[in-house]
Amino acid sequence: MTPPAGAQGPDPVVRVGLSTSSVFPESTATAFELAAYLGYDGVEVMVGTDATSQDASALRALVDHYEIPILAIHAPCLVITQHVWGTDPWGKLQRAQRAAETVGAGTVVVHPPFRWQRDYAREFVAGLHRMESETAVRFAVENMYPWRAGPGSVAAYLPDWDVRNDDYLHTTLDLSHTAVSRTDPLEMAADLGSRLAHVHLADGTDSSRDEHRIPGRGSQPVAEVLTQLAGTGFSGTVIAEVSTRKAPDRAARIADLAETLAFARLHLGQGPHGPRVRT
């Protein structure tokens, strides 16, 4: 098996970050506050309708205030963010790249095109290769899933929801999405090999809904995936992308995020305080 991206011998640094989506419906700024408070190694900014998430200067101010880095920018690829940063998908990726460069993030996370974005999809793989040749920022394409309709399913993404089937230089493994697609995440991680640069840490069941459960509260082999990554020299980034939307209050939300971080540290073989001193 090819070691995953960034293998650095027997003691790689795997940083564990917090996605700003994990504190929804609270703000982008709240994610920085809680990430710093709980001891995460950084933040992934989900660019969305929160104005702060779209503003690189505001994000830099949060980095300085909370003394925590931005590890990744998640481009606005969702249906609900289709008008964020305009409607041109290449324009969105260019702005995500510029934001990443401005804030010092090494990765832009991007979804495959929707099936109705046929022109974008036709040039997607080659276009990402071209963009990556012009910047140090990595574009890590995320595994998605079919949209289920009754007993069948709908191919919602082009060229494919399964990132193993296209020639991407860098990829993101999302452990909630593998639940929806009923894909073995251990197998997917192994198949991606050196192209696996980024992980969205979550859990899920065999539901057709993208649940983003707290790790250990679903049916995915999340612990085994993290252990496998640690054992094969992975030194990419693991980002907690969990749903705390139903948490009854901030204390419950903080408890869920603390549990997620402790889970990641444990199964990556890190101490309780993780690798922040080594970054």
C-alpha positions in Angstrom: 0.0 0.0 0.0 1.3 3.4 -0.9 1.8 5.6 2.2 -0.7 8.5 2.4 0.4 12.0 1.6 3.2 13.7 3.5 4.7 10.5 5.0 7.7 11.6 7.1 9.0 8.4 8.6 7.9 6.9 11.9 6.8 10.1 13.7 4.7 12.3 11.4 2.8 15.3 12.7 -0.9 14.9 12.2 -2.7 18.2 13.1 -6.3 17.9 14.3 -8.4 20.9 13.4 -11.9 22.1 13.9 -14.3 23.0 11.0 -16.2 26.2 11.5 -19.3 24.2 10.4 -19.0 22.2 13.6 -20.3 25.0 15.7 -23.3 25.9 13.6 -25.6 27.7 14.2 -23.0 29.7 16.1 -20.5 31.9 14.2 -17.2 31.5 12.4 -15.6 33.5 15.2 -17.0 31.1 17.8 -15.2 28.2 16.1 -11.9 30.0 16.5 -12.7 30.7 20.2 -13.7 27.1 20.9 -10.8 25.5 18.9 -8.3 27.6 20.9 -10.0 26.9 24.2 -10.2 23.1 23.6 -6.7 22.7 22.2 -7.3 22.0 18.6 -4.3 22.6 16.3 -6.1 24.9 13.9 -9.3 25.7 12.1 -10.9 24.8 8.7 -13.0 27.7 7.5 -16.2 26.6 5.8 -17.0 29.5 3.5 -20.7 30.2 3.8 -23.3 32.9 4.4 -21.5 34.2 7.6 -19.7 37.3 6.2 -16.6 36.7 8.4 -16.0 33.3 6.6 -15.8 35.2 3.3 -13.4 37.9 4.4 -9.7 37.0 4.5 -8.8 40.1 6.5 -11.4 39.2 9.2 -10.1 35.7 9.3 -6.5 36.9 9.7 -7.7 39.0 12.7 -9.2 35.9 14.2 -5.9 34.0 13.7 -4.0 36.8 15.5 -6.5 37.2 18.3 -6.9 33.5 19.2 -3.3 32.5 18.2 -4.5 29.5 16.2 -3.8 28.9 12.5 -6.2 28.3 9.6 -5.3 24.9 8.2 -7.8 24.8 5.3 -10.4 26.8 3.4 -13.5 24.9 2.3 -14.7 26.4 -0.9 -18.5 27.3 -1.1 -19.7 24.2 -2.9 -23.0 23.5 -1.2 -26.4 24.1 -2.8 -27.1 26.7 0.0 -23.9 28.6 -0.9 -24.3 28.6 -4.6 -24.4 32.4 -4.7 -21.5 33.0 -2.2 -18.5 34.5 -4.0 -20.6 34.7 -7.2 -22.0 31.9 -9.3 -18.9 31.0 -11.5 -17.5 27.8 -9.9 -13.9 28.6 -11.2 -14.2 32.0 -9.7 -15.1 30.5 -6.4 -12.0 28.3 -6.5 -9.8 31.2 -7.4 -11.1 33.2 -4.5 -10.7 30.2 -2.2 -7.1 29.9 -3.4 -6.4 33.6 -2.8 -8.0 33.4 0.7 -5.9 30.3 1.6 -2.7 32.1 0.4 -3.7 35.2 2.4 -4.3 33.4 5.7 -1.5 30.8 5.3 -3.7 27.8 4.8 -2.2 24.9 2.9 -5.4 23.3 1.6 -8.5 24.2 -0.2 -11.3 21.6 0.1 -13.6 21.3 -2.9 -16.5 19.1 -3.9 -16.9 17.5 -7.3 -19.2 19.5 -9.6 -23.0 18.9 -9.4 -24.3 17.0 -12.4 -26.0 20.1 -13.8 -22.6 21.9 -13.9 -21.6 20.0 -17.0 -19.2 22.6 -18.5 -17.4 22.9 -15.1 -17.3 19.1 -14.7 -15.9 18.6 -18.2 -12.8 20.6 -17.3 -12.7 19.9 -13.6 -9.8 17.5 -13.3 -7.6 19.2 -15.8 -8.5 22.6 -14.4 -7.4 21.6 -10.8 -4.1 20.2 -12.2 -3.5 23.6 -13.8 -4.4 25.6 -10.7 -2.2 23.4 -8.5 0.7 23.9 -10.9 0.5 27.7 -10.1 0.3 27.7 -6.3 1.6 25.9 -3.2 -2.0 25.4 -2.1 -3.4 21.9 -2.4 -6.9 21.4 -3.8 -8.2 18.3 -1.9 -11.3 16.9 -3.6 -13.8 15.4 -1.3 -15.5 12.0 -1.6 -19.3 12.5 -1.9 -22.2 10.1 -2.3 -25.1 9.2 -4.6 -28.4 10.9 -3.8 -30.9 8.2 -3.0 -34.4 8.2 -4.5 -36.6 5.3 -3.3 -34.9 2.0 -4.0 -32.5 3.5 -6.5 -30.0 6.4 -6.5 -29.2 9.5 -8.5 -25.7 10.3 -9.7 -25.6 13.8 -8.3 -21.9 14.6 -9.0 -19.7 14.7 -12.0 -17.2 13.3 -13.0 -18.0 11.0 -10.0 -18.8 11.1 -6.3 -16.1 8.6 -5.7 -12.8 10.4 -5.9 -10.8 7.2 -6.5 -12.1 7.2 -10.0 -10.5 10.4 -11.2 -6.9 11.6 -11.4 -6.9 14.1 -8.5 -3.5 15.1 -7.1 -5.0 15.5 -3.6 -8.2 14.2 -2.0 -10.2 14.5 1.2 -11.8 11.5 2.9 -15.1 12.4 4.7 -16.2 9.7 7.1 -19.8 10.8 7.1 -20.0 10.7 3.4 -18.6 7.1 3.3 -21.6 6.2 5.5 -24.1 7.6 3.1 -22.4 6.0 0.1 -22.0 2.7 2.0 -18.3 2.7 1.1 -15.6 1.0 3.3 -13.5 4.0 4.5 -10.5 1.8 5.3 -10.5 0.5 1.8 -11.0 4.0 0.4 -8.1 5.4 2.4 -5.8 2.6 1.3 -6.9 3.0 -2.3 -6.2 6.8 -2.3 -2.7 6.2 -0.8 -0.4 9.1 -1.3 -3.3 11.2 -2.8 -5.0 11.3 0.6 -4.1 14.7 2.1 -7.0 15.6 4.3 -9.7 13.9 6.5 -13.0 15.1 7.7 -13.5 13.3 11.0 -17.1 12.4 11.7 -19.4 9.3 11.9 -22.6 8.1 10.4 -25.0 5.2 10.0 -26.5 3.6 6.9 -29.0 6.5 6.7 -29.4 8.3 3.4 -28.8 11.5 5.4 -25.4 13.1 5.8 -25.3 13.0 9.6 -21.8 14.1 10.6 -22.2 12.4 14.0 -19.7 12.7 16.8 -17.0 9.9 16.3 -18.0 6.7 18.0 -21.8 7.5 17.8 -22.3 5.9 14.4 -21.4 2.7 12.6 -18.3 3.8 10.7 -14.9 2.3 11.7 -13.6 5.7 12.6 -11.1 4.6 15.2 -9.7 2.0 12.8 -9.3 4.6 10.1 -7.3 6.9 12.4 -5.2 4.1 13.6 -4.5 3.0 10.0 -3.5 6.5 9.0 -1.2 6.8 12.0 0.4 3.5 11.2 1.0 4.2 7.5 2.8 7.6 8.0 0.0 9.9 7.2 0.9 13.5 8.0 -1.9 15.3 6.4 -4.6 17.1 8.4 -7.6 15.6 10.3 -10.5 18.1 10.7 -13.5 17.5 13.0 -16.5 18.2 10.8 -19.3 17.2 13.1 -22.9 18.4 13.7 -23.6 20.0 17.0 -26.7 21.8 15.7 -29.0 19.9 18.1 -26.8 20.6 21.2 -29.2 22.1 23.8 -26.7 24.7 24.9 -23.0 25.9 24.5 -21.8 23.6 27.3 -23.2 20.5 25.5 -21.6 21.7 22.2 -18.2 22.2 23.9 -18.5 18.7 25.5 -19.2 17.2 22.0 -16.2 19.0 20.5 -13.9 18.0 23.4 -15.0 14.4 23.0 -14.2 14.5 19.3 -10.8 15.9 19.8 -10.0 13.4 22.6 -11.2 10.6 20.2 -8.9 11.8 17.5 -5.8 12.2 19.8 -6.4 8.7 21.2 -6.7 6.8 17.9 -3.9 8.8 16.2 -1.7 7.7 19.1 -1.1 11.2 20.4 -1.0 12.4 24.0 -4.0 14.2 25.4 -2.5 17.6 24.4 -1.5 16.5 20.9 1.2 17.9 18.6 0.6 21.6 18.8 4.1 22.2 20.4 5.6 20.5 17.3 3.9 22.6 14.6 
